[in-house]
């Protein structure tokens, strides 16, 4: 076999991404002895249409819930709705046997909100441009 090539792209196909995800998942399963990955989503819906208007999503894996994205329209913030989303995700994480939750947030997003929910800052990453510091947040369940 010839030496492998390295290719950079900003448009990977789902099939290309699956090679990496599936390969890593198989490796982890062999090493950990199990594969318990499950997606998790908590949606906020419009009562008139049933359409999703916000919420959060992520997944649990090997004892940790990773929250990938959280979004609420500005008009729905500040009324404990976000706290309820986090609480529902935490309760489901506990049911799944998770002992920790992790997420990332930007300085321009909601670090203060997550601190109020009991998260701590595990790492602070200075990124360009100035003013968009990233925070790795975690909470022990």
C-alpha positions, -999 to +999 in steps of 0.1 A: +000+000+000+013+035-009+017+061+018-017+075+028-026+110+018-039+136+041-068+157+028-083+189+043-119+197+036-147+220+049-173+198+033-170+163+046-198+139+036-218+120+061-201+088+049-167+102+055-176+114+090-191+080+098-157+063+091-142+083+119-172+082+143-178+045+138-141+036+140-137+055+173-169+041+187-157+005+179-124+012+195-140+027+226-164-002+229-136-028+227-116-009+254-145+001+277-164-032+272-197-016+264-214+010+242-242+029+259-243+060+238-278+075+236-290+109+222-309+132+245-330+162+236-354+184+256-375+205+233-396+236+239-425+237+214-450+263+202-483+251+217-503+263+186-482+245+160-462+219+179-430+232+162-397+232+181-387+267+190-359+259+214-344+234+238-312+215+242-296+183+228-266+161+234-259+126+244-249+103+272-219+080+270-200+060+295-213+079+326-213+114+312-240+135+296-225+159+271-248+189+262-239+200+227-263+229+221-288+250+241-310+276+226-340+296+237-354+326+218-347+358+237-384+363+246-384+330+265-353+337+286-353+349+322-385+330+332-368+298+346-375+279+313-338+273+308-335+260+344-363+236+337-346+223+306-313+217+325-332+200+353-350+176+329-317+168+312-300+162+346-329+139+358-326+118+326-288+117+329-292+103+364-317+077+351-290+067+326-264+063+353-244+094+345-224+110+372-214+142+353-226+167+328-203+187+305-209+215+281-191+244+264-202+280+263-189+313+250-183+345+270-210+361+248-234+333+257-245+320+292-216+312+315-234+330+344-266+310+338-247+277+340-229+288+372-264+294+387-273+259+377-244+245+397-219+240+370-182+249+375-157+262+350-133+234+343-113+253+317-112+287+301-099+289+265-089+323+251-098+323+214-099+349+186-115+373+182-112+389+217-144+387+237-153+352+228-135+332+254-148+297+256-156+280+289-157+242+295-183+237+322-190+206+342-214+196+369-212+165+391-246+147+396 
